[in-house]
Amino acid sequence: MDILENNIYNNINGYIVSENIYLNKGKIFKVYTDEFGLISIYTKNIEIYFSLYSNYNFKLNYRNDFFYCNEYELEEFIPFRSKEHILFLNILSEIILKTSVQELKNLEIYNLIKEVLSIQKSDYKILLAYFIIKYLLFNGYHILFDNCKNMKNFNFDISELVVNSNLKFNCKYNYVLDKCEYDCIYSLYNSKSFENLDLDNIKVDFSRILGIMINALCLNFNIYKLNSFNIR
């Protein structure tokens, strides 16, 4: 499929790349960006996605035949399936870059990234929330749960990553969770893999769960802003 016929993009600018440049043994013909700066490479047989926030270095200048990719080049390209998938990849790569490239040396982190990239069909809000919770865990940020089954509401202090039955607010970093939200975060945290998750009986607003975990990630990693969330 020619990328110019892909209705994901409304505003496309073409960047011509020299025909003698190869990436992973595949000749690159053109590089396109949309209005948000999302980058996709069009080769003869495949469309592939890159992000300005990924581990790739880009020097793409209009009418200048130059493309550069650094030593963090991935072994396999990720074909994009939908606009939601592209946004998910963009957010994922920005998180990895803004925390630390060195985290890729952590085998658990590497396997986590490999796992979420391999998921074919999913609600990306759930998948991203799962990634963030596990990413915090594998970086040493453990969520402590107060296992009081009789409670209907819990307090989640994202500055300390503690979920307990104390509903007294003393700072702006606290969220009140109902029992379903508690069960959802608990299940995501303790699941051995995303495929093993069973959230069918948990009725929650996954946008809120994701928002809470994004705030927890940014607070604990001292990230001022995730630019990807400005993309709609």
C-alpha positions in Angstrom: 0.0 0.0 0.0 1.4 3.4 -1.0 1.6 5.6 2.0 0.2 8.5 0.0 -3.1 6.6 -0.1 -3.1 6.0 3.7 -5.9 8.1 5.2 -4.1 8.2 8.5 -2.3 11.2 7.2 -4.0 14.5 6.3 -0.9 16.6 5.8 2.1 14.9 4.3 5.4 16.3 3.3 7.8 14.2 1.3 11.5 13.9 2.0 13.5 12.2 -0.6 16.3 9.9 0.7 19.3 8.9 -1.4 18.7 5.6 -3.3 22.1 4.3 -2.1 21.1 4.4 1.5 20.1 1.1 3.1 18.5 0.4 6.5 18.5 -3.2 7.8 19.4 -4.3 4.2 16.3 -2.7 2.9 16.6 0.2 0.4 14.8 3.4 1.5 12.9 5.3 -1.2 11.1 8.1 0.7 10.6 9.5 4.2 7.3 11.1 5.1 6.2 13.1 8.1 2.7 14.2 9.1 1.8 17.4 10.8 2.7 16.0 14.2 6.2 15.0 13.2 5.5 11.3 13.2 8.0 9.7 10.8 7.3 6.8 8.5 9.7 5.2 6.0 8.3 4.0 2.7 10.3 1.2 1.1 9.3 -1.1 -1.8 7.4 -3.6 0.3 6.6 -2.2 3.7 5.6 0.8 5.7 7.5 1.3 8.9 7.2 3.7 11.8 9.7 5.8 13.6 9.3 8.5 16.3 11.2 11.6 17.0 11.2 10.4 20.6 12.6 7.0 19.9 16.3 5.8 20.1 16.8 6.9 16.5 18.7 10.0 15.5 17.3 11.8 12.5 18.7 14.5 10.3 16.0 15.0 7.7 16.3 18.2 5.7 14.0 19.1 2.9 15.6 18.5 -0.5 18.7 17.2 1.3 19.5 13.5 0.6 20.7 12.6 4.1 19.5 10.1 6.6 21.2 8.9 9.8 20.4 6.1 12.3 22.5 5.5 15.4 23.7 2.3 17.1 20.4 1.8 18.9 18.7 0.7 15.7 16.1 -2.0 16.3 16.5 -5.4 14.7 13.0 -5.5 13.4 10.7 -2.8 12.2 7.2 -2.4 13.5 4.5 -2.1 10.8 1.8 0.2 11.9 -1.8 -1.1 12.0 -3.9 2.0 12.9 -3.6 5.6 14.0 -4.1 4.4 17.6 -1.1 2.0 17.1 1.1 4.9 15.8 0.2 7.0 18.8 0.9 4.1 21.2 4.3 3.6 19.6 5.0 7.3 19.8 4.1 7.5 23.5 6.1 4.3 24.3 9.2 5.5 22.6 9.0 8.9 24.3 8.7 7.3 27.7 11.8 5.1 27.1 13.9 8.0 25.8 13.0 10.4 28.5 13.7 8.0 31.3 17.0 6.5 30.2 18.3 4.7 27.1 20.4 2.7 29.5 17.3 1.0 30.8 17.4 -1.1 27.6 20.3 -3.0 29.2 17.9 -4.2 31.8 16.7 -7.6 30.6 13.3 -7.3 32.2 12.8 -3.9 30.6 13.9 -5.3 27.2 11.5 -8.2 27.5 8.7 -5.9 28.5 9.2 -3.7 25.5 9.4 -6.8 23.3 6.2 -8.1 24.8 4.1 -5.0 24.3 5.3 -4.6 20.8 4.2 -8.1 19.9 0.6 -7.6 21.0 -1.5 -7.7 17.9 -5.0 -6.7 19.1 -5.7 -4.8 22.3 -7.1 -1.7 23.8 -4.1 0.5 23.8 -5.1 2.3 26.9 -5.0 -1.0 28.8 -1.7 -2.0 27.1 0.0 1.3 27.9 -1.2 1.2 31.5 0.2 -2.3 31.8 3.5 -1.2 30.3 3.8 1.8 32.7 3.1 -0.3 35.8 5.6 -3.0 34.8 8.1 -0.3 33.7 8.0 1.3 37.1 8.3 -2.1 38.8 11.3 -3.3 36.7 13.0 0.0 37.5 12.6 -0.6 41.2 9.4 1.4 41.9 7.1 -1.1 43.7 3.5 -0.4 44.3 2.5 -1.3 47.9 -1.2 -2.5 48.2 -3.3 -2.5 51.4 -5.1 -5.8 51.0 -8.3 -4.8 52.9 -11.1 -6.6 51.0 -13.9 -5.0 53.0 -13.1 -1.5 51.8 -15.0 0.2 49.0 -12.6 3.0 48.4 -8.8 3.2 48.5 -6.3 6.1 48.5 -3.5 5.9 45.9 -0.5 8.1 46.8 1.4 8.2 43.5 4.4 10.0 45.2 5.0 7.0 47.4 3.3 4.4 45.2 1.1 3.2 48.1 -2.5 2.1 47.8 -4.2 1.9 51.2 -7.4 2.4 53.0 -6.4 5.8 54.5 -8.6 8.3 52.8 -7.1 11.4 54.4 -5.7 13.6 51.7 -2.5 15.4 52.7 -1.1 16.2 49.3 -2.1 16.8 45.7 -0.6 13.4 44.6 -3.4 11.3 46.0 -6.2 9.6 44.1 -9.3 7.9 45.4 -9.8 4.5 43.8 -13.0 2.5 44.0 -12.8 -1.3 44.4 -12.9 -2.0 40.7 -10.1 0.5 40.0 -8.1 -1.1 42.8 -8.6 -4.6 41.4 -7.6 -3.4 37.9 -4.3 -1.8 39.0 -3.6 -4.8 41.3 -4.2 -7.2 38.4 -2.0 -5.3 36.0 0.8 -5.1 38.6 0.7 -8.8 39.5 0.1 -10.3 36.1 2.9 -12.5 34.7 2.1 -11.3 31.2 -0.3 -9.2 29.3 -1.8 -12.2 27.7 -2.7 -13.7 31.1 -4.7 -10.7 32.1 -8.4 -11.3 32.8 -10.1 -7.9 33.1 -13.5 -9.0 31.7 -15.3 -8.7 35.0 -13.6 -5.4 36.0 -15.7 -2.4 34.9 -13.5 0.7 35.0 -12.7 3.8 33.0 -9.3 2.7 31.5 -8.7 6.3 30.5 -8.6 7.3 34.2 -6.4 4.3 35.1 -4.0 5.3 32.3 -4.1 9.0 33.4 -3.2 8.1 37.0 -0.3 5.8 35.9 1.0 8.4 33.5 1.1 10.9 36.4 2.8 8.4 38.6 5.4 7.7 36.0 6.1 11.4 35.3 6.3 12.2 39.0 8.7 9.4 39.9 10.9 9.8 36.9 10.8 13.6 37.1 9.4 14.0 33.6 7.9 17.4 33.1 5.8 16.6 30.1 5.0 13.8 27.6 4.6 15.6 24.3 3.0 12.6 22.6 -0.2 13.2 24.6 -0.7 16.5 22.8 -1.4 14.4 19.7 -5.0 13.7 18.9 
